[in-house]
Amino acid sequence: MKTGMSGSSGNGNAMIRDEHVIRQARRQFFASSASGLGGIALLSLLAEDGLLGAGGIPEGDKANPLRPRTPHFAPRAKSCIFLFLAGAPSHVDLYDPKPILQERNGQPLPKSITDKVRFAFIKKESAILMGSSRKFTPHGECGMELADLLPHIGSCADDIALVRSMHTDAFNHHPAQLMMTTGVPRFGRPSLGSWLNYGLGSESRDLPGYVVLTAGRGSSGGVSNWTSGFLPSTYEGVLFRSQGEPVLNLNNPAGLDRQMQKAGLETINRLNGRRLELINDPEIASRMSAYELAFRMQAAAPELIDTRSESKATLDEYGVTRAEPEKNNFRGGGADVYRQFSTNCLLARRLVERGVRCVTVMHASWDHHSNLDAEISYNAGMLDQPAAALVKDLKRRGMLDETLVICAGEFGRTPLGENRGGSKQNTGRDHHPHAFSLWMAGGGIQGGQVYGKTDEIGWAPVEDAVHVNDLHATILHLFGFDHHRLTHNFRGLNVRLTDQGGKVLDRLIS
C-alpha cells in the first residue's frame, strides 16, 4: 500500500511535469513577447540574483542578461541620451545653410533630378525650389554655422559634431523612424537602446536599463521605436511620465500600505517557491522577482521625477520654469510642451546619473508640410535651450565624456516648397530621405566639427555621405563594440543592428 501511495504520488508529480512541458512553448512565447514593467522586472531581478542562464532557464550563478558586462574593447561612452525629433526637422532651415537655394527660390527643380526621384506628396510637374528665411551665423571657435533659431545650441558648437550628410532608405515617417531606431524600415527589430542594454547590461538596481520620455503629439512609430524586438523584453524601453505616477499602475491601491504589501509578497513568494521546486518553471521565478523590482521602483521612480532637489539655477537653465508660448496649437505643440520637454531633458541627466544605460527623449511632430516658418520657430524654441543645457550640465558634472548625446529626426525636408491647406503659396516642405542633418556630443565624439557636405541646394550629400547604418556602427563603436560581433541568434541567424551594412566614421571620434 505504501509503495502504491508512493507510486501514485510520483505519477502525479510526473503528470504535472508532463503537462508543464506540453504548455512550455506557449508560455515561453508569451514571456518573450511581454512588455512593460512586468517584463523588465522579472528579468532584472533574476539577473541581479544570478538566477537567469542561457535560454531563460534558472541555472544558479550563470551570467545573466542584465548584469553589467564588458564590451569587446574599452568604451568611450557608457550611457546614451537620444533626443529624437520625430516628424523630421528641416536641415536647410536649421543646420545646413544654402544661399544658392535662396537665390533660386521659385525656380523649377532640374529635370535631371525630377526624373529620378519619388516624392511623398509633391507633384513632379509643380516642384519648385524654396529658399529659407532663416539667417545663419557662425558659432564657437570652430565657426559652425547654425540658424538664428538655435542660439543656445550654437553656444555648444565647440562640443558638438554636426553631420550634414545623412541619408536614409525610407521617405515615410514610420518606416524611417524604424530605420533610425532599429536599423531597418520594418517592424520586429530591436531598437538601438535595446541593443546597448543587451550588450552592456544595466548599472541601475532600482530602475530599468532603458527609459523613454515623450512630449508633444506622439510619433507615428510609437512603441515600435523603443521595442526590444526578438531580444528578451527586459531590454525594451519603459515609458516614464514626467509628473504624477512615473509608471502607470506602479503605486499600491488605496488602503494597502508598504508593510502589508511586503507581508503579502513574502506569502506569495513562499507559495511560488514551492511550485518552483516542483516543476522548475523559470516563469515562476520570474514572477517572484517581478514583484520585488516593482516594490523597489515604488521608491526609486517617484524620487527620480521629483526635481525639487535641483537648484533654481539648474531648473532655469533647462527652461523648466520658462513661460509657455501664448500660441501653442502648432504641430508638436500643446498647453505644456515646453515644460514637458525641458523637464524630460533634465530627467535624462538624472536617469544616467542613476545608472540607466539609455534614455530616449522623444518629441513630435516636426512634420511641417505647411506653415513652416511659424511651426519650426515654435519647435526650435522648445528644443534649443534644454538641449544645450543638457550638454552643458553633463560637461559641468564631468559626465559628458562618458555620455553620448544624439539629436536627430528620421529624415530631412525637401529644398522644394509644398502647398498645403489651400494656400496659394508654398509654406512647407515635403519628406526628404536623400539628405538631412544631426548632431552629437560627448561619449568620445570630437566636437567642434562639421562632417560631410550636401550640394548647393541641400538635395543630396556630395562629400562623406553617412547612411543610418554608418551612424549605428559608429555609436556601437563608441560603446566598445565591433558592430559585426554584437549579435543575437534569432531563428538560426546571428542578427545584428547593422545587418544591412555600416562602417565606423573614424573622423567623428576624438
TITOR-674625 format. One line per 3 residues: number of its first residue (from 1); their letters; for each residue x, y, z of C-alpha. Coordinates in nm, 3 decimals. Example, Ala and Ser with C-alpha at 12.3 -4.5 7.8 and 13.67 -1.06 7.14 Angstrom:
2
1) as) 1.230/-0.450/0.780  1.367/-0.106/0.714
This chain:
510
1) mkt) 0.000/0.000/0.000  0.281/0.237/0.092  0.452/0.155/-0.232
4) gms) 0.130/0.218/-0.419  0.082/0.552/-0.249  0.438/0.649/-0.326
7) gss) 0.398/0.548/-0.688  0.073/0.738/-0.716  0.237/1.050/-0.576
10) gng) 0.527/1.009/-0.814  0.292/0.963/-1.107  0.101/1.273/-1.002
13) nam) 0.417/1.478/-0.996  0.520/1.336/-1.330  0.182/1.425/-1.478
16) ird) 0.222/1.780/-1.354  0.566/1.799/-1.512  0.442/1.648/-1.840
19) ehv) 0.156/1.892/-1.855  0.400/2.172/-1.793  0.627/2.059/-2.075
22) irq) 0.334/2.049/-2.319  0.248/2.410/-2.242  0.604/2.538/-2.210
25) arr) 0.649/2.657/-2.568  0.333/2.865/-2.549  0.437/3.012/-2.217
28) qff) 0.782/3.099/-2.340  0.631/3.274/-2.639  0.419/3.499/-2.420
31) ass) 0.709/3.560/-2.184  0.940/3.661/-2.466  0.683/3.896/-2.615
34) asg) 0.588/4.067/-2.289  0.648/4.438/-2.246  0.632/4.699/-1.977
37) lgg) 0.715/4.675/-1.611  0.645/4.304/-1.570  0.891/4.203/-1.841
40) ial) 1.153/4.446/-1.715  1.107/4.346/-1.358  1.118/3.972/-1.396
43) lsl) 1.446/3.961/-1.581  1.603/4.242/-1.382  1.561/4.060/-1.055
46) lae) 1.666/3.725/-1.198  1.972/3.895/-1.335  2.053/4.061/-1.005
49) dgl) 2.012/3.735/-0.816  2.213/3.534/-1.069  1.920/3.307/-1.149
52) lga) 1.885/3.353/-1.521  2.101/3.148/-1.753  2.110/3.095/-2.127
55) ggi) 1.769/3.047/-2.285  1.585/3.195/-1.988  1.638/2.888/-1.762
58) peg) 1.740/2.944/-1.399  2.087/2.797/-1.366  2.245/2.903/-1.040
61) dka) 2.503/3.175/-1.074  2.544/3.171/-1.451  2.584/3.504/-1.632
64) npl) 2.257/3.681/-1.691  2.132/3.944/-1.935  2.113/4.248/-1.708
67) rpr) 2.430/4.246/-1.508  2.693/4.500/-1.626  2.917/4.342/-1.886
70) tph) 3.246/4.425/-2.054  3.224/4.510/-2.426  3.467/4.399/-2.698
73) fap) 3.714/4.679/-2.624  3.748/4.981/-2.398  3.440/5.202/-2.446
76) rak) 3.438/5.579/-2.481  3.070/5.604/-2.383  2.880/5.435/-2.102
79) sci) 2.535/5.589/-2.144  2.330/5.738/-2.426  2.069/6.015/-2.442
82) flf) 1.887/6.032/-2.776  1.683/6.345/-2.845  1.456/6.210/-3.117
85) lag) 1.271/6.480/-3.315  1.003/6.270/-3.481  0.846/6.416/-3.792
88) aps) 1.181/6.528/-3.935  1.320/6.880/-3.887  1.425/7.075/-4.195
91) hvd) 1.802/7.067/-4.235  1.807/7.365/-4.475  1.624/7.577/-4.216
94) lyd) 1.828/7.476/-3.910  2.167/7.320/-3.982  2.271/7.344/-4.348
97) pkp) 2.283/7.698/-4.495  2.218/7.718/-4.869  2.245/8.073/-5.012
100) ilq) 2.218/7.934/-5.366  1.882/7.783/-5.274  1.764/8.127/-5.169
103) ern) 1.888/8.277/-5.496  1.699/8.013/-5.695  1.378/8.049/-5.495
106) gqp) 1.076/7.979/-5.717  1.274/7.805/-5.992  1.183/7.452/-6.105
109) lpk) 1.381/7.157/-5.983  1.618/7.040/-6.258  1.465/6.767/-6.473
112) sit) 1.773/6.552/-6.415  1.655/6.520/-6.055  1.277/6.505/-6.101
115) dkv) 1.304/6.219/-6.349  1.475/6.000/-6.090  1.308/6.099/-5.765
118) rfa) 0.995/5.984/-5.585  0.813/6.232/-5.364  0.584/6.162/-5.075
121) fik) 0.330/6.433/-5.163  0.477/6.689/-5.403  0.375/6.659/-5.768
124) kes) 0.675/6.647/-6.002  0.520/6.886/-6.252  0.484/7.159/-5.988
127) ail) 0.808/7.106/-5.795  0.982/7.439/-5.738  1.269/7.538/-5.512
130) mgs) 1.200/7.727/-5.190  1.472/7.917/-5.010  1.495/7.953/-4.635
133) srk) 1.400/8.271/-4.450  1.643/8.186/-4.169  1.968/8.371/-4.107
136) ftp) 2.274/8.153/-4.043  2.566/8.274/-3.830  2.894/8.114/-3.717
139) hge) 2.934/7.989/-3.360  3.226/7.892/-3.139  3.592/7.881/-3.223
142) cgm) 3.509/7.625/-3.491  3.282/7.871/-3.675  2.993/7.625/-3.709
145) ela) 2.704/7.789/-3.898  2.361/7.739/-3.745  2.025/7.906/-3.795
148) dll) 1.915/8.202/-3.583  1.661/7.970/-3.417  1.938/7.778/-3.233
151) phi) 2.148/8.030/-3.036  2.178/7.807/-2.728  2.289/7.502/-2.926
154) gsc) 2.526/7.737/-3.107  2.689/7.817/-2.772  2.782/7.444/-2.754
157) add) 2.929/7.438/-3.106  3.281/7.350/-2.991  3.144/7.046/-2.807
160) ial) 2.922/6.906/-3.083  2.982/6.735/-3.415  2.731/6.837/-3.682
163) vrs) 2.674/6.577/-3.954  2.528/6.738/-4.267  2.547/6.439/-4.500
166) mht) 2.298/6.191/-4.353  2.069/5.986/-4.578  1.822/5.704/-4.527
169) daf) 1.620/5.443/-4.719  1.261/5.540/-4.634  1.061/5.851/-4.716
172) nhh) 0.756/5.797/-4.496  0.763/5.861/-4.124  0.701/5.525/-3.964
175) paq) 0.945/5.323/-4.178  1.206/5.598/-4.150  1.165/5.617/-3.773
178) lmm) 1.213/5.242/-3.754  1.520/5.279/-3.976  1.669/5.536/-3.739
181) ttg) 1.584/5.346/-3.422  1.621/4.980/-3.529  1.838/4.982/-3.843
184) vpr) 1.568/4.854/-4.080  1.244/5.016/-4.206  1.009/4.743/-4.079
187) fgr) 0.863/4.601/-3.760  1.010/4.343/-3.528  1.370/4.451/-3.480
190) psl) 1.533/4.564/-3.154  1.590/4.934/-3.105  1.933/5.092/-3.061
193) gsw) 1.866/5.139/-2.688  1.775/4.773/-2.656  2.094/4.665/-2.830
196) lny) 2.303/4.882/-2.596  2.126/4.741/-2.292  2.165/4.390/-2.431
199) glg) 2.537/4.435/-2.492  2.632/4.621/-2.176  2.369/4.528/-1.920
202) ses) 2.240/4.777/-1.668  2.413/4.964/-1.386  2.085/5.054/-1.218
205) rdl) 1.944/4.835/-0.940  1.610/5.008/-0.898  1.530/5.142/-1.247
208) pgy) 1.503/4.989/-1.596  1.813/4.994/-1.813  1.630/5.176/-2.094
211) vvl) 1.380/5.459/-2.032  1.168/5.661/-2.275  1.029/6.012/-2.213
214) tag) 0.787/6.178/-2.456  0.642/6.522/-2.527  0.420/6.658/-2.800
217) rgs) 0.162/6.478/-3.007  0.336/6.140/-3.018  0.529/5.985/-3.304
220) sgg) 0.371/5.768/-3.571  0.608/5.488/-3.476  0.511/5.484/-3.109
223) vsn) 0.639/5.193/-2.902  0.794/5.030/-3.210  1.071/5.290/-3.177
226) wts) 1.185/5.154/-2.841  1.091/4.788/-2.872  1.325/4.502/-2.785
229) gfl) 1.207/4.308/-3.091  1.327/3.950/-3.073  1.553/4.028/-2.776
232) pst) 1.414/3.948/-2.430  1.163/4.205/-2.314  1.392/4.312/-2.032
235) yeg) 1.578/4.523/-2.287  1.269/4.709/-2.407  1.234/5.079/-2.333
238) vlf) 0.999/5.161/-2.044  0.783/5.468/-2.087  0.812/5.710/-1.793
241) rsq) 0.598/6.015/-1.726  0.748/6.342/-1.606  0.478/6.404/-1.345
244) gep) 0.220/6.214/-1.146  0.271/5.837/-1.135  0.603/5.777/-1.323
247) vln) 0.499/5.431/-1.443  0.131/5.351/-1.474  -0.004/5.100/-1.219
250) lnn) 0.318/5.112/-1.016  0.161/5.250/-0.696  -0.028/5.042/-0.443
253) pag) -0.408/5.051/-0.441  -0.575/5.262/-0.175  -0.566/5.101/0.169
256) ldr) -0.258/4.887/0.104  0.044/5.022/0.290  0.404/4.917/0.238
259) qmq) 0.415/4.676/0.532  0.102/4.497/0.416  0.246/4.478/0.066
262) kag) 0.570/4.330/0.197  0.386/4.068/0.403  0.177/3.976/0.101
265) let) 0.486/3.943/-0.117  0.651/3.711/0.135  0.344/3.486/0.142
268) inr) 0.310/3.477/-0.235  0.680/3.404/-0.277  0.662/3.110/-0.036
271) lng) 0.377/2.957/-0.238  0.551/3.026/-0.566  0.873/2.883/-0.423
274) rrl) 0.706/2.550/-0.354  0.566/2.541/-0.705  0.909/2.627/-0.844
277) eli) 1.066/2.334/-0.658  0.806/2.103/-0.810  0.826/2.191/-1.179
280) ndp) 1.129/2.426/-1.206  0.941/2.670/-1.432  1.150/2.987/-1.485
283) eia) 0.830/3.186/-1.522  0.759/3.126/-1.154  1.099/3.259/-1.054
286) srm) 1.039/3.550/-1.285  0.705/3.625/-1.125  0.862/3.624/-0.779
289) say) 1.134/3.862/-0.891  0.894/4.093/-1.075  0.712/4.178/-0.756
292) ela) 1.040/4.259/-0.586  1.157/4.502/-0.858  0.821/4.674/-0.862
295) frm) 0.850/4.709/-0.485  1.186/4.884/-0.518  1.073/5.102/-0.809
298) qaa) 0.789/5.239/-0.599  1.052/5.434/-0.407  1.308/5.495/-0.684
301) ape) 1.080/5.620/-0.963  0.898/5.898/-0.768  1.231/6.020/-0.631
304) lid) 1.365/6.035/-0.985  1.093/6.265/-1.121  1.089/6.487/-0.811
307) trs) 1.312/6.771/-0.929  1.274/6.982/-0.614  1.626/6.882/-0.513
310) esk) 1.761/7.060/-0.821  1.876/7.420/-0.779  1.672/7.707/-0.920
313) atl) 1.968/7.787/-1.146  1.953/7.436/-1.293  1.577/7.449/-1.346
316) dey) 1.612/7.789/-1.511  1.899/7.671/-1.730  1.693/7.381/-1.868
319) gvt) 1.393/7.607/-1.916  1.166/7.415/-1.678  1.047/7.743/-1.528
322) rae) 1.006/7.939/-1.853  0.668/8.055/-1.971  0.482/7.863/-2.236
325) pek) 0.430/8.048/-2.567  0.086/8.206/-2.591  0.024/8.034/-2.923
328) nnf) 0.080/7.660/-2.890  -0.158/7.493/-3.134  0.118/7.406/-3.380
331) rgg) 0.232/7.055/-3.474  0.425/6.934/-3.175  0.257/7.194/-2.958
334) gad) 0.019/7.183/-2.667  -0.053/7.358/-2.343  0.253/7.227/-2.158
337) vyr) 0.502/7.103/-2.417  0.783/7.346/-2.341  0.782/7.245/-1.973
340) qfs) 0.750/6.874/-2.060  1.044/6.872/-2.296  1.262/7.082/-2.065
343) tnc) 1.179/6.852/-1.773  1.247/6.543/-1.983  1.594/6.669/-2.074
346) lla) 1.666/6.725/-1.704  1.526/6.381/-1.616  1.752/6.228/-1.881
349) rrl) 2.055/6.357/-1.691  1.910/6.232/-1.362  1.848/5.888/-1.515
352) ver) 2.201/5.838/-1.645  2.332/5.960/-1.309  2.145/5.665/-1.156
355) gvr) 2.294/5.407/-1.389  2.029/5.389/-1.662  2.204/5.284/-1.981
358) cvt) 1.994/5.458/-2.245  1.732/5.733/-2.243  1.523/5.838/-2.542
361) vmh) 1.368/6.184/-2.517  1.111/6.194/-2.795  0.919/6.492/-2.929
364) asw) 0.671/6.505/-3.216  0.595/6.649/-3.454  0.836/6.828/-3.688
367) dhh) 0.630/6.730/-3.993  0.595/7.078/-4.143  0.418/7.034/-4.477
370) snl) 0.276/7.383/-4.429  0.317/7.686/-4.204  0.688/7.605/-4.181
373) dae) 0.821/7.939/-4.056  0.588/7.964/-3.759  0.592/7.598/-3.663
376) isy) 0.966/7.537/-3.687  1.020/7.854/-3.485  0.792/7.713/-3.214
379) nag) 0.959/7.372/-3.212  1.312/7.510/-3.224  1.224/7.737/-2.933
382) mld) 1.120/7.429/-2.736  1.437/7.234/-2.829  1.716/7.490/-2.822
385) qpa) 1.751/7.586/-2.457  1.704/7.246/-2.283  1.915/7.057/-2.538
388) aal) 2.204/7.299/-2.488  2.151/7.292/-2.110  2.178/6.913/-2.115
391) vkd) 2.517/6.925/-2.289  2.648/7.200/-2.060  2.515/7.034/-1.744
394) lkr) 2.670/6.698/-1.831  3.000/6.870/-1.906  2.995/7.068/-1.581
397) rgm) 2.932/6.750/-1.382  3.211/6.558/-1.555  2.961/6.326/-1.724
400) lde) 2.980/6.437/-2.087  3.291/6.236/-2.171  3.103/5.912/-2.097
403) tlv) 2.754/6.019/-2.206  2.672/6.026/-2.577  2.406/6.285/-2.668
406) ica) 2.239/6.250/-3.010  1.985/6.490/-3.161  1.818/6.374/-3.481
409) gef) 1.497/6.314/-3.674  1.419/6.035/-3.918  1.498/6.228/-4.240
412) grt) 1.514/6.585/-4.374  1.280/6.814/-4.567  1.285/6.896/-4.936
415) plg) 1.456/7.209/-5.069  1.125/7.234/-5.255  0.818/7.411/-5.129
418) enr) 0.489/7.236/-5.064  0.141/7.383/-5.080  -0.097/7.253/-4.813
421) ggs) -0.420/7.370/-4.663  -0.546/7.571/-4.960  -0.266/7.825/-4.950
424) kqn) -0.185/8.000/-5.276  0.184/7.988/-5.188  0.428/7.720/-5.077
427) tgr) 0.453/7.735/-4.699  0.601/7.395/-4.611  0.840/7.121/-4.718
430) dhh) 0.788/6.755/-4.807  0.967/6.445/-4.674  1.327/6.413/-4.788
433) pha) 1.530/6.094/-4.724  1.817/6.193/-4.955  1.982/6.438/-4.714
436) fsl) 1.944/6.554/-4.355  2.149/6.671/-4.058  2.200/6.564/-3.699
439) wma) 2.439/6.647/-3.418  2.617/6.456/-3.143  2.815/6.549/-2.836
442) ggg) 3.016/6.371/-2.567  3.079/5.998/-2.540  3.402/6.007/-2.742
445) iqg) 3.273/6.240/-3.017  3.518/6.502/-3.145  3.334/6.828/-3.101
448) gqv) 3.375/7.147/-3.299  3.348/6.990/-3.642  3.112/6.970/-3.936
451) ygk) 3.114/6.629/-4.103  3.004/6.586/-4.462  2.857/6.822/-4.719
454) tde) 2.547/6.842/-4.937  2.511/7.002/-5.280  2.432/7.371/-5.331
457) igw) 2.058/7.325/-5.269  2.078/7.063/-4.992  1.939/6.785/-5.207
460) apv) 2.199/6.510/-5.155  2.542/6.451/-4.999  2.841/6.529/-5.217
463) eda) 3.108/6.465/-4.955  3.133/6.197/-4.683  2.782/6.058/-4.717
466) vhv) 2.659/5.891/-4.396  2.393/5.621/-4.402  2.189/5.549/-4.089
469) ndl) 2.368/5.214/-4.058  2.702/5.401/-4.054  2.568/5.606/-3.764
472) hat) 2.471/5.290/-3.577  2.809/5.126/-3.640  2.981/5.437/-3.504
475) ilh) 2.760/5.451/-3.195  2.828/5.086/-3.114  3.200/5.151/-3.159
478) lfg) 3.184/5.435/-2.907  3.032/5.188/-2.659  3.314/4.940/-2.715
481) fdh) 3.151/4.706/-2.968  3.257/4.572/-3.304  2.919/4.607/-3.473
484) hrl) 2.981/4.287/-3.671  3.017/4.089/-3.348  2.728/4.223/-3.137
487) thn) 2.469/3.968/-3.248  2.172/3.769/-3.125  2.070/3.430/-3.259
490) frg) 1.717/3.459/-3.392  1.565/3.167/-3.583  1.907/3.025/-3.655
493) lnv) 2.060/3.352/-3.776  2.306/3.574/-3.592  2.126/3.907/-3.634
496) rlt) 2.283/4.246/-3.562  2.181/4.611/-3.560  2.381/4.678/-3.877
499) dqg) 2.271/4.377/-4.083  2.224/4.594/-4.390  2.573/4.746/-4.375
502) gkv) 2.752/5.017/-4.187  3.102/5.149/-4.131  3.260/5.331/-3.838
505) ldr) 3.314/5.703/-3.902  3.660/5.741/-3.752  3.683/6.117/-3.808
508) lis) 3.390/6.175/-3.574  3.572/6.008/-3.287  3.811/6.202/-3.065
